[in-house]
Amino acid sequence: MALLLGFVAFFLAFLPVHYLAPTAVRVSVERSLIQFLASSFVFSWTGVVRYHGPRPSVRPNQVFVANHTSMIDFIVLEQATPFAVIMQKHGGWVGWLQTTVLASLGCIHFNRSEAADRASVAARIKEHVHTPGANPLLIFPEGTCVNNEYCVMFKRGAFDLGVTVCPIAIKYNKIFVDAFWNSRREGFTGHLRRIMTSWALVADVWYLEPQTRAEDESPEAFASRVREIIAERAGLKCVPWDGLYKYYRPSESMREKQRQAFADRMKRHLENSATPRAGPTGVRTDADGGAAASLRRRFASSTEDKGGQ
């Protein structure tokens, strides 16, 4: 009911302003209205969000980057600051909001499956960050939702613009609800329903010290440094994984190579465990021989049953 009333109040004010108000008035009012709508979402989740550090300011030549757990990250941040965001195109009512409502913020949408979108998005990002008066640009450089326990590799795009990078760390408390959105298991509407029917959404947001790229620092190294700053503040573990790999199924040859590498490691481990060792009296013993032989038999039986897997 809170969300429904928020939507009604929002559109009663948004539609007249969007279509009738002068540009200067429209931009300012729409920013405030979108913040109100984001607050309605957070209220419907019984949200308890604590913001730490100075709030972002509207100025050119800067970009904000944050770790990514769910699409609600944008809503949590938007209720405090009117960000423009880089986001994947969606269908349904979410897609309608993207093209109608969020367009007023200067949000940039892309389609991951279309390679031609990459050059267009890169050009629009550079134009946005150098435009005075534009909403602060927010990018989730992981490129996909992660479970708020790990921090995967950051894409270099946000770190190769020649502007100041302002890190934001977001941490959700899983005691009340797991805010991770696994888009393969549930739609966004179901994700919101699960959050709304939980006890509460408890989160901390840290606005961290702005970072600039050193002269001898590559974009990849800069991205890695910023990622470590965010992960340390949010208590996340950095891992050398590309988050987009979850959208692709590895080839059979790649999987077979991984199986063979694992089998080779196990073989070396078994051979080392079976090597006789000298006892305290100088007599060579094989105290681990029984355990090693048992492990070898179990491993051999497993590989035969599973076809070498």
C-alpha positions as protocol buffer text, in pm:
chain_id: "A"
residue {
  index: 1
  type: MET
  ca { x: 0 y: 0 z: 0 }
}
residue {
  index: 2
  type: ALA
  ca { x: 287 y: 237 z: 77 }
}
residue {
  index: 3
  type: LEU
  ca { x: 440 y: 175 z: -264 }
}
residue {
  index: 4
  type: LEU
  ca { x: 105 y: 205 z: -443 }
}
residue {
  index: 5
  type: LEU
  ca { x: 27 y: 538 z: -278 }
}
residue {
  index: 6
  type: GLY
  ca { x: 379 y: 656 z: -357 }
}
residue {
  index: 7
  type: PHE
  ca { x: 331 y: 569 z: -727 }
}
residue {
  index: 8
  type: VAL
  ca { x: -4 y: 750 z: -740 }
}
residue {
  index: 9
  type: ALA
  ca { x: 135 y: 1066 z: -579 }
}
residue {
  index: 10
  type: PHE
  ca { x: 444 y: 1051 z: -800 }
}
residue {
  index: 11
  type: PHE
  ca { x: 260 y: 1031 z: -1132 }
}
residue {
  index: 12
  type: LEU
  ca { x: 0 y: 1292 z: -1036 }
}
residue {
  index: 13
  type: ALA
  ca { x: 290 y: 1535 z: -1001 }
}
residue {
  index: 14
  type: PHE
  ca { x: 535 y: 1392 z: -1256 }
}
residue {
  index: 15
  type: LEU
  ca { x: 318 y: 1381 z: -1570 }
}
residue {
  index: 16
  type: PRO
  ca { x: 209 y: 1750 z: -1567 }
}
residue {
  index: 17
  type: VAL
  ca { x: 564 y: 1863 z: -1489 }
}
residue {
  index: 18
  type: HIS
  ca { x: 720 y: 1634 z: -1751 }
}
residue {
  index: 19
  type: TYR
  ca { x: 496 y: 1750 z: -2036 }
}
residue {
  index: 20
  type: LEU
  ca { x: 404 y: 2110 z: -1942 }
}
residue {
  index: 21
  type: ALA
  ca { x: 674 y: 2270 z: -1728 }
}
residue {
  index: 22
  type: PRO
  ca { x: 966 y: 2473 z: -1875 }
}
residue {
  index: 23
  type: THR
  ca { x: 1295 y: 2283 z: -1904 }
}
residue {
  index: 24
  type: ALA
  ca { x: 1471 y: 2462 z: -1615 }
}
residue {
  index: 25
  type: VAL
  ca { x: 1182 y: 2392 z: -1377 }
}
residue {
  index: 26
  type: ARG
  ca { x: 1119 y: 2041 z: -1509 }
}
residue {
  index: 27
  type: VAL
  ca { x: 1471 y: 1914 z: -1444 }
}
residue {
  index: 28
  type: SER
  ca { x: 1479 y: 2034 z: -1084 }
}
residue {
  index: 29
  type: VAL
  ca { x: 1129 y: 1911 z: -996 }
}
residue {
  index: 30
  type: GLU
  ca { x: 1176 y: 1571 z: -1162 }
}
residue {
  index: 31
  type: ARG
  ca { x: 1494 y: 1513 z: -963 }
}
residue {
  index: 32
  type: SER
  ca { x: 1301 y: 1569 z: -639 }
}
residue {
  index: 33
  type: LEU
  ca { x: 1008 y: 1354 z: -753 }
}
residue {
  index: 34
  type: ILE
  ca { x: 1232 y: 1060 z: -845 }
}
residue {
  index: 35
  type: GLN
  ca { x: 1399 y: 1084 z: -505 }
}
residue {
  index: 36
  type: PHE
  ca { x: 1049 y: 1072 z: -351 }
}
residue {
  index: 37
  type: LEU
  ca { x: 961 y: 761 z: -554 }
}
residue {
  index: 38
  type: ALA
  ca { x: 1286 y: 591 z: -447 }
}
residue {
  index: 39
  type: SER
  ca { x: 1203 y: 674 z: -86 }
}
residue {
  index: 40
  type: SER
  ca { x: 861 y: 512 z: -134 }
}
residue {
  index: 41
  type: PHE
  ca { x: 1031 y: 192 z: -245 }
}
residue {
  index: 42
  type: VAL
  ca { x: 1266 y: 194 z: 54 }
}
residue {
  index: 43
  type: PHE
  ca { x: 974 y: 265 z: 289 }
}
residue {
  index: 44
  type: SER
  ca { x: 782 y: -32 z: 146 }
}
residue {
  index: 45
  type: TRP
  ca { x: 1079 y: -255 z: 235 }
}
residue {
  index: 46
  type: THR
  ca { x: 1093 y: -120 z: 592 }
}
residue {
  index: 47
  type: GLY
  ca { x: 1432 y: 10 z: 486 }
}
residue {
  index: 48
  type: VAL
  ca { x: 1690 y: 117 z: 743 }
}
residue {
  index: 49
  type: VAL
  ca { x: 1973 y: 273 z: 542 }
}
residue {
  index: 50
  type: ARG
  ca { x: 2263 y: 452 z: 707 }
}
residue {
  index: 51
  type: TYR
  ca { x: 2470 y: 687 z: 490 }
}
residue {
  index: 52
  type: HIS
  ca { x: 2828 y: 764 z: 591 }
}
residue {
  index: 53
  type: GLY
  ca { x: 3046 y: 1044 z: 459 }
}
residue {
  index: 54
  type: PRO
  ca { x: 2975 y: 1360 z: 257 }
}
residue {
  index: 55
  type: ARG
  ca { x: 2691 y: 1335 z: 4 }
}
residue {
  index: 56
  type: PRO
  ca { x: 2784 y: 1354 z: -367 }
}
residue {
  index: 57
  type: SER
  ca { x: 2778 y: 1697 z: -530 }
}
residue {
  index: 58
  type: VAL
  ca { x: 2672 y: 1793 z: -882 }
}
residue {
  index: 59
  type: ARG
  ca { x: 2989 y: 1883 z: -1070 }
}
residue {
  index: 60
  type: PRO
  ca { x: 3149 y: 1783 z: -1401 }
}
residue {
  index: 61
  type: ASN
  ca { x: 3453 y: 1560 z: -1453 }
}
residue {
  index: 62
  type: GLN
  ca { x: 3363 y: 1300 z: -1195 }
}
residue {
  index: 63
  type: VAL
  ca { x: 3205 y: 955 z: -1194 }
}
residue {
  index: 64
  type: PHE
  ca { x: 3076 y: 743 z: -906 }
}
residue {
  index: 65
  type: VAL
  ca { x: 3135 y: 366 z: -890 }
}
residue {
  index: 66
  type: ALA
  ca { x: 2982 y: 113 z: -649 }
}
residue {
  index: 67
  type: ASN
  ca { x: 2970 y: -260 z: -585 }
}
residue {
  index: 68
  type: HIS
  ca { x: 2654 y: -423 z: -719 }
}
residue {
  index: 69
  type: THR
  ca { x: 2415 y: -663 z: -542 }
}
residue {
  index: 70
  type: SER
  ca { x: 2078 y: -588 z: -699 }
}
residue {
  index: 71
  type: MET
  ca { x: 1889 y: -328 z: -900 }
}
residue {
  index: 72
  type: ILE
  ca { x: 1773 y: -196 z: -564 }
}
residue {
  index: 73
  type: ASP
  ca { x: 2126 y: -56 z: -517 }
}
residue {
  index: 74
  type: PHE
  ca { x: 2024 y: 223 z: -751 }
}
residue {
  index: 75
  type: ILE
  ca { x: 1706 y: 289 z: -552 }
}
residue {
  index: 76
  type: VAL
  ca { x: 1891 y: 293 z: -220 }
}
residue {
  index: 77
  type: LEU
  ca { x: 2140 y: 546 z: -358 }
}
residue {
  index: 78
  type: GLU
  ca { x: 1880 y: 746 z: -554 }
}
residue {
  index: 79
  type: GLN
  ca { x: 1672 y: 839 z: -249 }
}
residue {
  index: 80
  type: ALA
  ca { x: 1971 y: 1035 z: -119 }
}
residue {
  index: 81
  type: THR
  ca { x: 2121 y: 1170 z: -445 }
}
residue {
  index: 82
  type: PRO
  ca { x: 1968 y: 1205 z: -796 }
}
residue {
  index: 83
  type: PHE
  ca { x: 2215 y: 990 z: -987 }
}
residue {
  index: 84
  type: ALA
  ca { x: 2213 y: 914 z: -1356 }
}
residue {
  index: 85
  type: VAL
  ca { x: 2306 y: 549 z: -1401 }
}
residue {
  index: 86
  type: ILE
  ca { x: 2441 y: 309 z: -1662 }
}
residue {
  index: 87
  type: MET
  ca { x: 2202 y: 14 z: -1672 }
}
residue {
  index: 88
  type: GLN
  ca { x: 2104 y: -290 z: -1874 }
}
residue {
  index: 89
  type: LYS
  ca { x: 1782 y: -255 z: -2073 }
}
residue {
  index: 90
  type: HIS
  ca { x: 1490 y: -448 z: -1926 }
}
residue {
  index: 91
  type: GLY
  ca { x: 1140 y: -533 z: -2041 }
}
residue {
  index: 92
  type: GLY
  ca { x: 803 y: -502 z: -1871 }
}
residue {
  index: 93
  type: TRP
  ca { x: 721 y: -227 z: -1626 }
}
residue {
  index: 94
  type: VAL
  ca { x: 1088 y: -186 z: -1534 }
}
residue {
  index: 95
  type: GLY
  ca { x: 1171 y: -108 z: -1897 }
}
residue {
  index: 96
  type: TRP
  ca { x: 886 y: 145 z: -1910 }
}
residue {
  index: 97
  type: LEU
  ca { x: 1023 y: 323 z: -1604 }
}
residue {
  index: 98
  type: GLN
  ca { x: 1369 y: 326 z: -1764 }
}
residue {
  index: 99
  type: THR
  ca { x: 1256 y: 490 z: -2087 }
}
residue {
  index: 100
  type: THR
  ca { x: 995 y: 727 z: -1941 }
}
residue {
  index: 101
  type: VAL
  ca { x: 1090 y: 824 z: -1587 }
}
residue {
  index: 102
  type: LEU
  ca { x: 1464 y: 768 z: -1558 }
}
residue {
  index: 103
  type: ALA
  ca { x: 1529 y: 933 z: -1894 }
}
residue {
  index: 104
  type: SER
  ca { x: 1484 y: 1266 z: -1714 }
}
residue {
  index: 105
  type: LEU
  ca { x: 1792 y: 1189 z: -1506 }
}
residue {
  index: 106
  type: GLY
  ca { x: 2009 y: 1135 z: -1812 }
}
residue {
  index: 107
  type: CYS
  ca { x: 2040 y: 759 z: -1753 }
}
residue {
  index: 108
  type: ILE
  ca { x: 2222 y: 561 z: -2021 }
}
residue {
  index: 109
  type: HIS
  ca { x: 2083 y: 220 z: -2117 }
}
residue {
  index: 110
  type: PHE
  ca { x: 2257 y: -59 z: -2305 }
}
residue {
  index: 111
  type: ASN
  ca { x: 2184 y: -405 z: -2435 }
}
residue {
  index: 112
  type: ARG
  ca { x: 2452 y: -654 z: -2333 }
}
residue {
  index: 113
  type: SER
  ca { x: 2383 y: -875 z: -2634 }
}
residue {
  index: 114
  type: GLU
  ca { x: 2443 y: -598 z: -2890 }
}
residue {
  index: 115
  type: ALA
  ca { x: 2810 y: -524 z: -2956 }
}
residue {
  index: 116
  type: ALA
  ca { x: 2723 y: -200 z: -3138 }
}
residue {
  index: 117
  type: ASP
  ca { x: 2591 y: -55 z: -2811 }
}
residue {
  index: 118
  type: ARG
  ca { x: 2938 y: -48 z: -2657 }
}
residue {
  index: 119
  type: ALA
  ca { x: 3080 y: 233 z: -2871 }
}
residue {
  index: 120
  type: SER
  ca { x: 2759 y: 435 z: -2840 }
}
residue {
  index: 121
  type: VAL
  ca { x: 2750 y: 397 z: -2460 }
}
residue {
  index: 122
  type: ALA
  ca { x: 3118 y: 493 z: -2427 }
}
residue {
  index: 123
  type: ALA
  ca { x: 3059 y: 812 z: -2627 }
}
residue {
  index: 124
  type: ARG
  ca { x: 2750 y: 905 z: -2421 }
}
residue {
  index: 125
  type: ILE
  ca { x: 2938 y: 843 z: -2094 }
}
residue {
  index: 126
  type: LYS
  ca { x: 3220 y: 1080 z: -2195 }
}
residue {
  index: 127
  type: GLU
  ca { x: 2969 y: 1345 z: -2301 }
}
residue {
  index: 128
  type: HIS
  ca { x: 2774 y: 1313 z: -1974 }
}
residue {
  index: 129
  type: VAL
  ca { x: 3068 y: 1341 z: -1734 }
}
residue {
  index: 130
  type: HIS
  ca { x: 3197 y: 1656 z: -1905 }
}
residue {
  index: 131
  type: THR
  ca { x: 2856 y: 1831 z: -1912 }
}
residue {
  index: 132
  type: PRO
  ca { x: 2815 y: 2101 z: -1642 }
}
residue {
  index: 133
  type: GLY
  ca { x: 2495 y: 2066 z: -1439 }
}
residue {
  index: 134
  type: ALA
  ca { x: 2436 y: 1701 z: -1537 }
}
residue {
  index: 135
  type: ASN
  ca { x: 2333 y: 1460 z: -1264 }
}
residue {
  index: 136
  type: PRO
  ca { x: 2624 y: 1268 z: -1108 }
}
residue {
  index: 137
  type: LEU
  ca { x: 2691 y: 955 z: -1313 }
}
residue {
  index: 138
  type: LEU
  ca { x: 2678 y: 623 z: -1127 }
}
residue {
  index: 139
  type: ILE
  ca { x: 2838 y: 308 z: -1274 }
}
residue {
  index: 140
  type: PHE
  ca { x: 2843 y: -46 z: -1138 }
}
residue {
  index: 141
  type: PRO
  ca { x: 3174 y: -163 z: -1290 }
}
residue {
  index: 142
  type: GLU
  ca { x: 3124 y: -529 z: -1192 }
}
residue {
  index: 143
  type: GLY
  ca { x: 2867 y: -539 z: -1472 }
}
residue {
  index: 144
  type: THR
  ca { x: 2642 y: -788 z: -1294 }
}
residue {
  index: 145
  type: CYS
  ca { x: 2484 y: -858 z: -956 }
}
residue {
  index: 146
  type: VAL
  ca { x: 2709 y: -1029 z: -698 }
}
residue {
  index: 147
  type: ASN
  ca { x: 2603 y: -1181 z: -366 }
}
residue {
  index: 148
  type: ASN
  ca { x: 2740 y: -903 z: -139 }
}
residue {
  index: 149
  type: GLU
  ca { x: 3010 y: -1134 z: -7 }
}
residue {
  index: 150
  type: TYR
  ca { x: 3255 y: -1106 z: -296 }
}
residue {
  index: 151
  type: CYS
  ca { x: 3373 y: -829 z: -525 }
}
residue {
  index: 152
  type: VAL
  ca { x: 3449 y: -946 z: -881 }
}
residue {
  index: 153
  type: MET
  ca { x: 3666 y: -775 z: -1141 }
}
residue {
  index: 154
  type: PHE
  ca { x: 3582 y: -415 z: -1234 }
}
residue {
  index: 155
  type: LYS
  ca { x: 3549 y: -326 z: -1602 }
}
residue {
  index: 156
  type: ARG
  ca { x: 3794 y: -58 z: -1711 }
}
residue {
  index: 157
  type: GLY
  ca { x: 3542 y: 177 z: -1879 }
}
residue {
  index: 158
  type: ALA
  ca { x: 3480 y: 401 z: -1577 }
}
residue {
  index: 159
  type: PHE
  ca { x: 3853 y: 426 z: -1505 }
}
residue {
  index: 160
  type: ASP
  ca { x: 3967 y: 535 z: -1851 }
}
residue {
  index: 161
  type: LEU
  ca { x: 3772 y: 861 z: -1874 }
}
residue {
  index: 162
  type: GLY
  ca { x: 4037 y: 1094 z: -1733 }
}
residue {
  index: 163
  type: VAL
  ca { x: 3805 y: 1211 z: -1453 }
}
residue {
  index: 164
  type: THR
  ca { x: 3789 y: 1176 z: -1075 }
}
residue {
  index: 165
  type: VAL
  ca { x: 3645 y: 844 z: -956 }
}
residue {
  index: 166
  type: CYS
  ca { x: 3435 y: 856 z: -638 }
}
residue {
  index: 167
  type: PRO
  ca { x: 3393 y: 508 z: -478 }
}
residue {
  index: 168
  type: ILE
  ca { x: 3073 y: 404 z: -298 }
}
residue {
  index: 169
  type: ALA
  ca { x: 3057 y: 90 z: -81 }
}
residue {
  index: 170
  type: ILE
  ca { x: 2721 y: -79 z: -13 }
}
residue {
  index: 171
  type: LYS
  ca { x: 2674 y: -353 z: 246 }
}
residue {
  index: 172
  type: TYR
  ca { x: 2343 y: -528 z: 324 }
}
residue {
  index: 173
  type: ASN
  ca { x: 2272 y: -708 z: 650 }
}
residue {
  index: 174
  type: LYS
  ca { x: 2167 y: -1065 z: 559 }
}
residue {
  index: 175
  type: ILE
  ca { x: 2015 y: -1131 z: 901 }
}
residue {
  index: 176
  type: PHE
  ca { x: 1692 y: -965 z: 786 }
}
residue {
  index: 177
  type: VAL
  ca { x: 1688 y: -1037 z: 411 }
}
residue {
  index: 178
  type: ASP
  ca { x: 1935 y: -1136 z: 140 }
}
residue {
  index: 179
  type: ALA
  ca { x: 1927 y: -844 z: -103 }
}
residue {
  index: 180
  type: PHE
  ca { x: 2110 y: -1035 z: -378 }
}
residue {
  index: 181
  type: TRP
  ca { x: 1905 y: -1057 z: -699 }
}
residue {
  index: 182
  type: ASN
  ca { x: 1969 y: -1378 z: -890 }
}
residue {
  index: 183
  type: SER
  ca { x: 1793 y: -1293 z: -1216 }
}
residue {
  index: 184
  type: ARG
  ca { x: 1810 y: -1656 z: -1329 }
}
residue {
  index: 185
  type: ARG
  ca { x: 1598 y: -1774 z: -1037 }
}
residue {
  index: 186
  type: GLU
  ca { x: 1348 y: -1491 z: -992 }
}
residue {
  index: 187
  type: GLY
  ca { x: 1212 y: -1193 z: -1178 }
}
residue {
  index: 188
  type: PHE
  ca { x: 1255 y: -844 z: -1041 }
}
residue {
  index: 189
  type: THR
  ca { x: 891 y: -829 z: -928 }
}
residue {
  index: 190
  type: GLY
  ca { x: 939 y: -1150 z: -728 }
}
residue {
  index: 191
  type: HIS
  ca { x: 1263 y: -1008 z: -589 }
}
residue {
  index: 192
  type: LEU
  ca { x: 1081 y: -698 z: -466 }
}
residue {
  index: 193
  type: ARG
  ca { x: 800 y: -909 z: -318 }
}
residue {
  index: 194
  type: ARG
  ca { x: 1055 y: -1115 z: -124 }
}
residue {
  index: 195
  type: ILE
  ca { x: 1214 y: -801 z: 18 }
}
residue {
  index: 196
  type: MET
  ca { x: 877 y: -645 z: 104 }
}
residue {
  index: 197
  type: THR
  ca { x: 766 y: -957 z: 295 }
}
residue {
  index: 198
  type: SER
  ca { x: 1090 y: -977 z: 495 }
}
residue {
  index: 199
  type: TRP
  ca { x: 1142 y: -816 z: 834 }
}
residue {
  index: 200
  type: ALA
  ca { x: 1343 y: -522 z: 704 }
}
residue {
  index: 201
  type: LEU
  ca { x: 1609 y: -412 z: 458 }
}
residue {
  index: 202
  type: VAL
  ca { x: 1912 y: -297 z: 657 }
}
residue {
  index: 203
  type: ALA
  ca { x: 2206 y: -145 z: 470 }
}
residue {
  index: 204
  type: ASP
  ca { x: 2508 y: 80 z: 511 }
}
residue {
  index: 205
  type: VAL
  ca { x: 2635 y: 312 z: 237 }
}
residue {
  index: 206
  type: TRP
  ca { x: 2979 y: 472 z: 252 }
}
residue {
  index: 207
  type: TYR
  ca { x: 3080 y: 763 z: 28 }
}
residue {
  index: 208
  type: LEU
  ca { x: 3455 y: 716 z: 14 }
}
residue {
  index: 209
  type: GLU
  ca { x: 3743 y: 949 z: -69 }
}
residue {
  index: 210
  type: PRO
  ca { x: 3765 y: 1042 z: -440 }
}
residue {
  index: 211
  type: GLN
  ca { x: 4048 y: 880 z: -632 }
}
residue {
  index: 212
  type: THR
  ca { x: 4252 y: 999 z: -929 }
}
residue {
  index: 213
  type: ARG
  ca { x: 4456 y: 788 z: -1165 }
}
residue {
  index: 214
  type: ALA
  ca { x: 4833 y: 818 z: -1129 }
}
residue {
  index: 215
  type: GLU
  ca { x: 5040 y: 908 z: -1435 }
}
residue {
  index: 216
  type: ASP
  ca { x: 5207 y: 567 z: -1456 }
}
residue {
  index: 217
  type: GLU
  ca { x: 4893 y: 372 z: -1357 }
}
residue {
  index: 218
  type: SER
  ca { x: 4702 y: 169 z: -1616 }
}
residue {
  index: 219
  type: PRO
  ca { x: 4319 y: 176 z: -1620 }
}
residue {
  index: 220
  type: GLU
  ca { x: 4319 y: -189 z: -1507 }
}
residue {
  index: 221
  type: ALA
  ca { x: 4545 y: -115 z: -1212 }
}
residue {
  index: 222
  type: PHE
  ca { x: 4337 y: 191 z: -1122 }
}
residue {
  index: 223
  type: ALA
  ca { x: 4018 y: -19 z: -1134 }
}
residue {
  index: 224
  type: SER
  ca { x: 4178 y: -283 z: -913 }
}
residue {
  index: 225
  type: ARG
  ca { x: 4289 y: -22 z: -659 }
}
residue {
  index: 226
  type: VAL
  ca { x: 3943 y: 133 z: -635 }
}
residue {
  index: 227
  type: ARG
  ca { x: 3786 y: -212 z: -608 }
}
residue {
  index: 228
  type: GLU
  ca { x: 4008 y: -296 z: -310 }
}
residue {
  index: 229
  type: ILE
  ca { x: 3908 y: 29 z: -139 }
}
residue {
  index: 230
  type: ILE
  ca { x: 3537 y: -54 z: -179 }
}
residue {
  index: 231
  type: ALA
  ca { x: 3581 y: -418 z: -77 }
}
residue {
  index: 232
  type: GLU
  ca { x: 3777 y: -330 z: 235 }
}
residue {
  index: 233
  type: ARG
  ca { x: 3517 y: -79 z: 353 }
}
residue {
  index: 234
  type: ALA
  ca { x: 3220 y: -310 z: 284 }
}
residue {
  index: 235
  type: GLY
  ca { x: 3390 y: -623 z: 418 }
}
residue {
  index: 236
  type: LEU
  ca { x: 3390 y: -802 z: 82 }
}
residue {
  index: 237
  type: LYS
  ca { x: 3643 y: -1047 z: -57 }
}
residue {
  index: 238
  type: CYS
  ca { x: 3810 y: -955 z: -386 }
}
residue {
  index: 239
  type: VAL
  ca { x: 3822 y: -1239 z: -637 }
}
residue {
  index: 240
  type: PRO
  ca { x: 3984 y: -1247 z: -986 }
}
residue {
  index: 241
  type: TRP
  ca { x: 3663 y: -1342 z: -1168 }
}
residue {
  index: 242
  type: ASP
  ca { x: 3484 y: -1174 z: -1453 }
}
residue {
  index: 243
  type: GLY
  ca { x: 3123 y: -1146 z: -1336 }
}
residue {
  index: 244
  type: LEU
  ca { x: 2990 y: -1181 z: -1692 }
}
residue {
  index: 245
  type: TYR
  ca { x: 3113 y: -1541 z: -1708 }
}
residue {
  index: 246
  type: LYS
  ca { x: 2795 y: -1648 z: -1532 }
}
residue {
  index: 247
  type: TYR
  ca { x: 2604 y: -1570 z: -1854 }
}
residue {
  index: 248
  type: TYR
  ca { x: 2810 y: -1813 z: -2062 }
}
residue {
  index: 249
  type: ARG
  ca { x: 2842 y: -2189 z: -2053 }
}
residue {
  index: 250
  type: PRO
  ca { x: 3207 y: -2304 z: -2081 }
}
residue {
  index: 251
  type: SER
  ca { x: 3294 y: -2523 z: -2378 }
}
residue {
  index: 252
  type: GLU
  ca { x: 3348 y: -2895 z: -2336 }
}
residue {
  index: 253
  type: SER
  ca { x: 3721 y: -2860 z: -2414 }
}
residue {
  index: 254
  type: MET
  ca { x: 3760 y: -2598 z: -2139 }
}
residue {
  index: 255
  type: ARG
  ca { x: 3578 y: -2817 z: -1888 }
}
residue {
  index: 256
  type: GLU
  ca { x: 3787 y: -3119 z: -1984 }
}
residue {
  index: 257
  type: LYS
  ca { x: 4104 y: -2915 z: -1938 }
}
residue {
  index: 258
  type: GLN
  ca { x: 3993 y: -2817 z: -1586 }
}
residue {
  index: 259
  type: ARG
  ca { x: 3912 y: -3181 z: -1504 }
}
residue {
  index: 260
  type: GLN
  ca { x: 4255 y: -3291 z: -1622 }
}
residue {
  index: 261
  type: ALA
  ca { x: 4428 y: -3018 z: -1420 }
}
residue {
  index: 262
  type: PHE
  ca { x: 4236 y: -3126 z: -1109 }
}
residue {
  index: 263
  type: ALA
  ca { x: 4322 y: -3493 z: -1171 }
}
residue {
  index: 264
  type: ASP
  ca { x: 4692 y: -3406 z: -1208 }
}
residue {
  index: 265
  type: ARG
  ca { x: 4691 y: -3217 z: -879 }
}
residue {
  index: 266
  type: MET
  ca { x: 4522 y: -3507 z: -702 }
}
residue {
  index: 267
  type: LYS
  ca { x: 4772 y: -3754 z: -851 }
}
residue {
  index: 268
  type: ARG
  ca { x: 5070 y: -3551 z: -728 }
}
residue {
  index: 269
  type: HIS
  ca { x: 4911 y: -3521 z: -386 }
}
residue {
  index: 270
  type: LEU
  ca { x: 4855 y: -3898 z: -365 }
}
residue {
  index: 271
  type: GLU
  ca { x: 5210 y: -3974 z: -479 }
}
residue {
  index: 272
  type: ASN
  ca { x: 5354 y: -3739 z: -218 }
}
residue {
  index: 273
  type: SER
  ca { x: 5133 y: -3889 z: 54 }
}
residue {
  index: 274
  type: ALA
  ca { x: 5247 y: -4242 z: -35 }
}
residue {
  index: 275
  type: THR
  ca { x: 5621 y: -4161 z: -20 }
}
residue {
  index: 276
  type: PRO
  ca { x: 5781 y: -4354 z: 275 }
}
residue {
  index: 277
  type: ARG
  ca { x: 5925 y: -4133 z: 549 }
}
residue {
  index: 278
  type: ALA
  ca { x: 6212 y: -4201 z: 787 }
}
residue {
  index: 279
  type: GLY
  ca { x: 6109 y: -4268 z: 1147 }
}
residue {
  index: 280
  type: PRO
  ca { x: 6292 y: -4150 z: 1458 }
}
residue {
  index: 281
  type: THR
  ca { x: 6510 y: -4467 z: 1471 }
}
residue {
  index: 282
  type: GLY
  ca { x: 6619 y: -4438 z: 1110 }
}
residue {
  index: 283
  type: VAL
  ca { x: 6379 y: -4711 z: 996 }
}
residue {
  index: 284
  type: ARG
  ca { x: 6165 y: -4598 z: 698 }
}
residue {
  index: 285
  type: THR
  ca { x: 5795 y: -4612 z: 770 }
}
residue {
  index: 286
  type: ASP
  ca { x: 5478 y: -4573 z: 568 }
}
residue {
  index: 287
  type: ALA
  ca { x: 5237 y: -4445 z: 828 }
}
residue {
  index: 288
  type: ASP
  ca { x: 5023 y: -4271 z: 568 }
}
residue {
  index: 289
  type: GLY
  ca { x: 5029 y: -4561 z: 325 }
}
residue {
  index: 290
  type: GLY
  ca { x: 4695 y: -4705 z: 431 }
}
residue {
  index: 291
  type: ALA
  ca { x: 4514 y: -4372 z: 410 }
}
residue {
  index: 292
  type: ALA
  ca { x: 4680 y: -4282 z: 79 }
}
residue {
  index: 293
  type: ALA
  ca { x: 4591 y: -4620 z: -73 }
}
residue {
  index: 294
  type: SER
  ca { x: 4232 y: -4581 z: 42 }
}
residue {
  index: 295
  type: LEU
  ca { x: 4215 y: -4233 z: -108 }
}
residue {
  index: 296
  type: ARG
  ca { x: 4362 y: -4359 z: -436 }
}
residue {
  index: 297
  type: ARG
  ca { x: 4102 y: -4636 z: -455 }
}
residue {
  index: 298
  type: ARG
  ca { x: 3817 y: -4392 z: -388 }
}
residue {
  index: 299
  type: PHE
  ca { x: 3948 y: -4147 z: -649 }
}
residue {
  index: 300
  type: ALA
  ca { x: 3991 y: -4420 z: -910 }
}
residue {
  index: 301
  type: SER
  ca { x: 3640 y: -4552 z: -843 }
}
residue {
  index: 302
  type: SER
  ca { x: 3496 y: -4201 z: -868 }
}
residue {
  index: 303
  type: THR
  ca { x: 3661 y: -4127 z: -1202 }
}
residue {
  index: 304
  type: GLU
  ca { x: 3545 y: -4459 z: -1346 }
}
residue {
  index: 305
  type: ASP
  ca { x: 3184 y: -4402 z: -1234 }
}
residue {
  index: 306
  type: LYS
  ca { x: 3170 y: -4041 z: -1356 }
}
residue {
  index: 307
  type: GLY
  ca { x: 3362 y: -4079 z: -1677 }
}
residue {
  index: 308
  type: GLY
  ca { x: 3673 y: -3899 z: -1555 }
}
residue {
  index: 309
  type: GLN
  ca { x: 3489 y: -3604 z: -1406 }
}
